[in-house]
Amino acid sequence: MLTRDTRDPATRPRLLFTLLALALLWPGIHFSELDLSVLVASDSQSEMGRFVSAFWPPAHGEEFIELLLQATLQTLAIATAGMALALLLAIPASLLASRALSLSAASRAGHPSYWGQLLRWPVRGLLIFLRSVPEIVWALLFVRAVGLGPTAGVLAIAITYSGMLGKVYAEIFESADQRPAHALLQSGSSRLAAFCYGILPNVAAELLSYTVYRWECAIRASVVMGFVGAGGLGQQIDLSLRMFAGGEVASLLLTFLVLVLLADQLSRLLRWRLA
């Protein structure tokens, strides 16, 4: 039996936190109308069984494989082009939104500059706006504007991910050790040189890891946006589902799984090279 001296002092706070979490979770379950009993209903089980059985065997015809390769390359192109456009906006915006290269922060007083704040807050507001609208919504808007095809997906990823990348990049710059960059600024170095030699070497691995992760997310997003006509694997999955071609859907899902695994391995390789 535990005595007062050996009892974990964090037990009561953890118990209270668990009870509070459950109390907050219950209304969410209620309003979401979650009903797990439908999974064990006989009708649902038979329907799910017929649906899953249609996935075997995966389609592997020569004509379909050619179509699958084309859709895969298009998905990779959408994700890569969208990320490239997002970086063009995210990198300068993150430098403007971050206080890492602020001359006032590098001074001994360290008081924020009025003009610096006047510039940073609008940039941060722009990044908030860009990432607040999901990419699927942008894709719907661009499909109406430029028509069906991968262009809508590229633009949707570019807009949303520029806000995400810019926000995280700015936080990474600010969380790094500021002393090397501040020393360079105080000695008369330019802000670009202070960034390249004082901040970038310390955060390169983290930046690269997050960028590859976001590229992996862009691949998944491009598949989702295909359901609204933005091309790639998602559009082909939508067409196969409409035709009740379960074998084709299985092959498409397996291809998507391979893409995510390859992106994960690429991220590990790059982190290992920069370690």
SVG drawing of the C-alpha trace seen along z (x, -y; Angstrom):
<svg xmlns="http://www.w3.org/2000/svg" viewBox="-29 -53 61 64">
<polyline fill="none" stroke="black" stroke-width="0.4" points="0.0,0.0 1.3,-3.4 2.0,-5.9 1.9,-9.6 5.6,-9.9 5.8,-7.4 2.7,-8.4 3.2,-10.2 2.3,-13.9 1.2,-14.3 -1.5,-11.6 -4.3,-13.9 -3.6,-16.6 -3.4,-13.9 -6.7,-12.4 -8.4,-15.8 -7.0,-16.5 -8.3,-13.2 -11.7,-13.8 -11.8,-17.3 -10.8,-15.9 -13.5,-13.3 -16.0,-16.0 -15.0,-18.1 -15.0,-15.1 -18.5,-13.9 -20.3,-17.0 -18.1,-16.7 -19.2,-13.0 -22.8,-14.0 -22.9,-16.8 -20.9,-14.8 -23.6,-12.1 -21.0,-9.4 -22.6,-6.0 -20.2,-3.1 -23.0,-0.5 -23.5,-0.8 -20.1,0.9 -21.4,4.1 -24.8,4.1 -25.4,7.1 -26.4,4.9 -23.4,2.7 -21.0,5.7 -22.4,7.4 -22.2,4.2 -18.6,3.5 -17.7,7.0 -19.0,6.7 -17.3,3.3 -13.9,4.6 -14.2,7.8 -14.5,5.8 -11.0,4.4 -9.4,7.8 -7.6,8.4 -6.1,5.0 -6.3,4.0 -3.1,4.6 -4.1,4.4 -1.6,2.8 -3.9,0.0 -4.8,-0.8 -1.1,-0.7 -0.3,-3.3 -3.1,-5.4 -2.0,-4.9 1.6,-6.0 0.3,-9.1 -1.9,-10.0 0.9,-9.3 3.3,-11.6 0.6,-14.3 0.0,-14.0 3.8,-14.4 3.9,-17.4 1.0,-19.1 2.5,-18.7 6.0,-19.8 4.9,-22.7 2.5,-23.9 5.3,-23.6 7.7,-25.6 5.3,-28.4 4.5,-28.4 8.2,-28.7 8.5,-31.7 6.1,-33.5 6.8,-31.8 10.6,-32.4 10.5,-36.2 7.3,-36.4 8.8,-34.4 11.9,-36.7 9.6,-39.7 7.3,-38.2 10.2,-37.0 12.0,-39.2 15.2,-37.1 16.8,-39.8 15.4,-42.8 18.0,-45.5 16.2,-46.5 16.2,-42.9 20.0,-42.8 20.6,-46.0 21.3,-46.0 18.0,-47.5 16.1,-44.9 12.9,-47.1 10.7,-46.3 10.8,-48.9 7.6,-50.6 8.3,-50.4 9.3,-46.8 6.1,-45.9 4.2,-48.0 5.7,-45.8 5.5,-42.4 1.9,-42.4 0.4,-42.8 2.7,-40.1 1.6,-37.8 -2.0,-38.7 -1.6,-37.7 0.0,-34.4 -3.0,-33.7 -5.5,-34.4 -3.6,-32.2 -3.6,-29.2 -7.0,-29.7 -8.8,-28.7 -8.4,-24.9 -6.8,-23.9 -9.9,-22.1 -11.9,-25.3 -9.2,-27.1 -9.3,-24.2 -13.1,-24.6 -12.7,-28.3 -9.9,-27.8 -11.8,-25.0 -14.5,-27.6 -12.0,-30.2 -9.5,-28.2 -11.5,-25.1 -10.9,-21.4 -7.3,-20.2 -4.1,-20.2 -3.7,-24.0 -6.4,-24.5 -4.6,-22.0 -1.2,-23.7 -2.6,-27.2 -4.6,-25.8 -1.6,-24.2 0.6,-27.2 -1.7,-29.6 -2.5,-27.5 1.0,-26.1 2.7,-29.5 0.8,-30.5 1.7,-27.3 5.4,-27.4 5.8,-31.1 4.4,-30.8 6.4,-27.8 9.6,-29.1 9.3,-32.4 8.9,-30.5 11.9,-28.3 14.0,-31.4 12.9,-32.9 13.5,-29.8 17.1,-29.4 20.0,-30.8 20.0,-34.5 23.4,-35.4 25.5,-34.6 23.1,-36.7 22.9,-39.5 26.7,-39.6 27.0,-39.9 24.4,-42.7 26.1,-44.6 29.4,-44.4 27.9,-45.9 27.0,-42.9 24.0,-43.0 20.8,-41.2 21.1,-38.7 24.7,-37.8 23.5,-37.5 20.8,-35.2 23.0,-33.0 25.8,-32.7 24.2,-33.2 20.8,-31.5 20.5,-29.3 23.2,-26.8 21.5,-26.1 18.0,-25.5 18.8,-24.0 18.0,-20.4 14.7,-21.5 13.7,-23.6 14.4,-20.8 12.6,-18.2 9.5,-20.3 9.6,-21.2 9.7,-17.6 6.9,-16.8 4.8,-19.5 5.6,-18.2 4.3,-14.8 1.2,-16.6 0.9,-18.3 0.9,-14.9 -2.0,-13.8 -3.8,-17.1 -3.4,-16.8 -5.1,-13.4 -8.0,-14.9 -8.4,-17.9 -8.6,-15.4 -12.2,-14.7 -13.2,-18.2 -11.6,-18.0 -8.0,-19.1 -6.5,-16.1 -4.0,-13.4 -4.7,-10.2 -7.7,-11.7 -9.6,-12.4 -8.9,-8.9 -10.1,-7.4 -13.3,-9.4 -13.9,-8.1 -13.2,-4.5 -15.5,-4.7 -18.3,-6.1 -17.8,-3.1 -17.7,-0.6 -14.3,0.6 -12.9,1.8 -9.8,3.3 -8.8,0.0 -9.4,-1.8 -7.2,0.7 -4.3,0.2 -4.7,-3.6 -4.6,-3.4 -1.6,-1.1 0.2,-3.6 -0.7,-6.4 0.7,-4.4 4.0,-3.9 4.3,-7.6 3.9,-8.5 6.4,-5.8 8.9,-7.2 8.4,-10.7 9.0,-9.5 12.2,-7.7 13.4,-10.8 12.9,-12.9 14.9,-10.5 17.7,-10.4 17.9,-14.2 17.9,-14.5 20.7,-11.9 22.8,-13.8 22.4,-17.1 22.9,-15.6"/>
</svg>
